[in-house]
């Protein structure tokens, strides 16, 4: 990805100077292409004929094996398929660390990716920690996460951090140009908090129509025109994580419009600025801020087993309560 140049140069420099860590922590918001970066870097190290900049040749046997998804020296570990908890369990890490103790089969390095790293159970994390404390020469472990704070501090301290940030708006819009079919690239980028791949995933006509309808319903709640319990029953069929992100974006925009002294604060939902402004004018700033904190708390639990219906009911009822407090 064009916005990966700094991270790529960072690792290539470490490699050329012999300072590349046996464990790399790739962290940053979702939608920035961390997995694509990790795969490209792994291919770079396994390739027989990389370029001076470290780019894989794409034609050697190692590259062909990676492209086919069956290179013996590249392994990925994640939650078990169909897992309800979404956790990476200790058995998976034990199998991984047992394999990591072996030398590479056919390449100079053995590359191991763990994603999402923050979903390791405590047992799994401690099992991995033993390997990080006694690294195997030639083995490089890539930990990918958008929530690094949830990793054990002892794991983070043993990794070389590679930080990913949303690219410049102009660069992201240039990349999105020509790829977006059903919406405005600038709007999609705002909805995705500046993450290009996330913006591209929102390039869906049905999804955008759902977002517009649900925002109308959310604003109607503040006017006491809808039943929050019935609405929660409708919403609980939708993608829960995306819904929480949308709710947070709507409320942040309402708060920005409430406190901004400028005529046009930067919004994630600029196409609905007028409707959001009407709601902002009716609400109490402290109540909005308090409600936003509750949304953040719920987002922190999105990987947990929660009662979705009850959680949404509580959030929507609290939004109506917030709306009754006035400006």
C-alpha positions in Angstrom: 0.0 0.0 0.0 1.4 3.5 -0.8 1.0 4.6 2.9 3.3 1.7 4.1 6.6 3.2 2.8 7.8 4.5 6.2 7.1 1.2 7.9 8.7 -0.8 5.1 11.8 1.3 5.2 12.0 1.0 9.0 12.1 -2.8 8.8 14.4 -2.9 5.8 16.9 -0.7 7.6 16.7 -2.9 10.7 17.3 -5.9 8.5 20.3 -4.4 6.6 21.9 -3.3 9.9 21.4 -6.7 11.5 19.0 -5.3 14.1 15.7 -6.9 13.0 13.9 -8.2 16.1 12.8 -11.8 16.4 9.3 -10.5 17.2 7.5 -7.6 15.4 4.4 -5.9 16.8 2.4 -4.5 13.9 -0.3 -2.3 15.5 -2.7 0.4 14.4 -6.4 1.0 13.6 -8.2 -1.6 11.4 -8.5 -0.9 7.7 -4.9 0.1 7.1 -3.6 -3.1 5.5 -1.5 -4.5 8.4 -2.0 -8.1 7.2 -1.1 -7.2 3.6 2.0 -5.5 4.9 3.0 -8.5 7.0 2.5 -10.9 4.1 4.6 -8.7 1.8 7.4 -8.5 4.4 7.3 -12.2 5.0 7.6 -12.8 1.3 10.4 -10.3 1.1 12.4 -12.4 3.6 11.6 -15.7 2.1 12.2 -14.7 -1.5 15.3 -15.9 -3.3 15.8 -12.7 -5.3 14.5 -9.6 -3.5 15.2 -6.2 -5.0 17.5 -3.7 -3.4 14.4 -2.1 -1.7 13.4 -5.5 -0.3 10.5 -6.2 -2.7 10.0 -9.9 -3.4 10.6 -10.9 -7.0 7.3 -12.7 -7.4 8.8 -15.4 -9.7 11.0 -17.6 -7.6 9.8 -20.9 -6.0 9.4 -19.3 -2.6 7.2 -16.6 -4.0 5.1 -19.1 -5.9 4.6 -21.1 -2.8 3.5 -18.1 -0.8 1.1 -17.0 -3.6 -0.4 -20.5 -3.5 -0.7 -20.3 0.3 1.3 -23.3 1.2 4.9 -22.2 1.9 6.2 -24.5 4.7 8.1 -21.6 6.3 5.2 -19.2 6.6 2.4 -19.9 9.1 -0.6 -18.0 10.3 -2.4 -18.5 13.6 -5.7 -17.0 14.5 -9.0 -18.0 16.2 -10.3 -21.5 15.3 -12.7 -21.4 12.4 -16.3 -21.2 13.7 -15.1 -20.2 17.2 -17.8 -18.3 19.1 -15.4 -16.7 21.5 -13.0 -15.5 18.8 -10.1 -16.4 21.0 -6.7 -17.8 20.1 -6.3 -20.8 22.5 -3.2 -22.2 24.2 -3.3 -25.3 22.0 -2.8 -23.3 18.9 0.2 -21.4 20.4 1.7 -24.6 21.8 1.6 -26.1 18.3 3.1 -22.9 16.9 5.9 -22.7 19.4 6.8 -26.3 18.9 7.1 -25.6 15.2 9.0 -22.5 15.9 11.7 -24.5 17.6 12.5 -26.2 14.3 14.8 -24.7 11.7 13.4 -23.3 8.4 12.5 -26.0 5.9 13.7 -24.4 2.7 14.2 -20.7 3.3 16.6 -18.5 5.4 13.8 -17.6 7.8 10.7 -19.1 9.4 7.9 -16.5 9.5 5.0 -16.9 11.9 2.0 -14.5 12.0 -0.5 -14.2 14.8 -3.7 -12.2 14.2 -5.4 -10.7 16.1 -2.7 -11.0 18.7 -4.8 -9.4 21.4 -7.3 -12.3 21.2 -4.8 -14.8 22.8 -6.1 -16.3 26.0 -3.9 -15.7 29.1 -2.6 -19.2 28.8 -1.8 -18.7 25.1 -0.1 -15.4 25.8 2.1 -16.9 28.5 3.0 -19.8 26.2 4.1 -17.4 23.5 6.1 -15.4 26.1 8.3 -18.4 26.8 9.3 -18.5 23.1 9.9 -14.8 23.0 12.2 -15.0 26.0 14.2 -17.7 24.3 14.0 -16.9 20.6 15.0 -19.4 17.9 17.5 -18.1 15.5 16.0 -17.4 12.1 12.4 -17.4 13.4 10.5 -14.1 13.2 7.1 -13.8 14.8 4.7 -11.1 13.5 2.0 -10.0 16.0 -0.9 -8.0 14.4 -3.3 -6.1 16.5 -5.5 -2.9 16.6 -5.6 -3.2 20.4 -1.9 -3.5 21.6 -2.8 -2.4 25.2 -4.6 -5.7 25.6 -1.3 -7.6 25.1 0.8 -8.6 28.1 3.3 -5.8 28.8 6.0 -8.5 28.9 5.1 -9.5 25.3 5.1 -5.9 24.1 8.5 -5.2 25.7 10.0 -8.1 23.7 8.8 -6.9 20.3 10.0 -4.3 17.9 6.9 -2.0 17.4 5.8 -1.1 13.9 3.1 1.6 14.1 0.5 2.2 11.4 -1.5 5.4 11.1 -4.2 6.6 8.7 -2.5 8.1 5.6 -2.8 11.7 4.6 -6.3 12.4 3.3 -5.1 13.4 -0.2 -3.1 10.1 -0.5 -6.1 8.0 0.7 -8.5 9.8 -1.7 -6.1 9.3 -4.6 -5.9 5.5 -3.8 -9.7 5.3 -3.4 -10.3 7.1 -6.7 -11.6 4.7 -9.3 -12.3 2.0 -6.7 -15.5 3.5 -5.3 -18.6 2.7 -7.3 -21.6 3.5 -5.0 -20.6 6.5 -2.9 -18.5 9.5 -2.4 -14.9 8.6 -1.6 -14.5 11.5 0.8 -17.7 10.5 2.7 -16.6 6.8 2.9 -13.2 7.9 4.2 -14.8 10.0 6.9 -17.1 7.1 7.9 -14.0 4.9 8.1 -12.0 7.3 10.3 -9.4 7.8 7.5 -8.7 4.0 7.0 -8.7 3.4 3.2 -9.4 -0.3 3.2 -12.2 0.2 5.7 -13.6 2.9 3.5 -13.5 0.6 0.5 -15.4 -2.1 2.4 -18.2 0.5 3.0 -18.5 0.9 -0.8 -21.7 -1.0 -0.8 -25.0 0.5 -1.9 -27.2 -1.6 0.5 -24.9 -0.9 3.4 -24.9 2.8 2.8 -28.7 2.8 2.5 -28.9 0.9 5.9 -26.6 3.5 7.4 -28.8 6.4 6.3 -32.0 4.7 7.5 -30.5 3.8 10.9 -29.2 7.3 11.4 -32.7 8.6 10.8 -34.0 6.2 13.4 -31.3 7.2 15.9 -32.2 10.9 15.5 -35.9 10.1 15.7 -35.3 8.5 19.1 -34.1 11.8 20.5 -37.5 13.3 19.5 -39.2 10.4 21.4 -40.8 9.3 18.1 -39.6 5.6 18.2 -39.7 2.8 20.8 -36.1 2.0 21.7 -36.9 -1.6 22.6 -38.5 -2.3 19.3 -35.7 -0.5 17.5 -33.1 -2.6 19.3 -34.9 -5.7 18.1 -34.4 -4.5 14.5 -30.8 -3.4 14.9 -29.6 -6.6 16.6 -29.7 -8.3 13.2 -27.1 -5.9 11.9 -23.3 -6.1 12.1 -22.8 -5.3 15.7 -19.2 -3.9 15.6 -20.0 -1.7 12.6 -23.2 -0.5 14.3 -21.2 0.6 17.4 -18.7 2.4 15.3 -21.5 4.2 13.5 -23.1 5.2 16.8 -19.8 6.6 18.1 -19.3 8.5 14.9 -22.8 10.0 15.0 -22.5 11.1 18.7 -19.0 12.5 18.1 -20.3 14.6 15.3 -23.2 15.8 17.4 -20.8 16.8 20.1 -18.6 18.6 17.6 -21.5 20.6 16.3 -22.6 21.4 19.8 -19.3 22.8 21.0 -17.8 24.1 17.8 -17.6 27.9 17.3 -16.7 27.5 13.6 -19.3 27.4 10.9 -18.2 24.0 9.6 -16.3 21.6 12.0 -14.8 18.5 10.4 -17.4 15.7 10.5 -17.4 12.0 9.9 -21.0 12.3 8.5 -20.9 15.6 6.6 -23.8 14.6 4.3 -26.1 14.6 7.4 -24.7 17.8 9.0 -28.1 19.6 9.0 -30.0 16.8 10.7 -27.2 16.3 13.2 -27.1 20.0 14.0 -30.8 20.0 14.8 -30.3 17.2 17.3 -27.2 18.9 18.7 -29.1 22.1 19.4 -31.6 20.2 21.6 -29.1 18.3 23.7 -26.9 19.0 26.8 -23.2 18.8 26.1 -22.4 17.0 29.3 -25.1 14.4 28.6 -23.7 13.9 25.1 -20.2 13.4 26.5 -21.5 11.0 29.2 -23.3 8.9 26.6 -20.2 8.8 24.4 -18.2 7.3 27.3 -20.9 4.6 27.6 -20.5 3.8 23.9 -16.7 3.5 24.3 -17.3 1.1 27.2 -19.6 -1.1 25.0 -17.1 -1.0 22.2 -14.4 -2.4 24.5 -16.7 -5.4 25.0 -17.4 -6.2 21.4 -15.1 -9.2 21.5 -16.9 -10.6 24.5 -20.0 -12.8 24.7 -22.7 -10.2 25.5 -26.4 -10.2 25.2 -26.8 -8.1 22.1 -30.5 -7.4 22.4 -30.2 -6.2 26.0 -27.1 -4.1 25.3 -28.7 -2.3 22.4 -31.9 -1.8 24.4 -29.9 -0.2 27.2 -28.0 2.0 24.8 -31.1 3.3 23.0 -33.0 3.8 26.2 -30.1 5.8 27.6 -30.0 7.9 24.4 -33.6 8.8 24.9 -32.9 9.7 28.5 -30.0 11.8 27.4 -32.3 13.6 24.9 -34.8 14.5 27.6 -32.2 16.5 29.5 -32.4 19.4 27.0 -29.8 21.9 26.0 
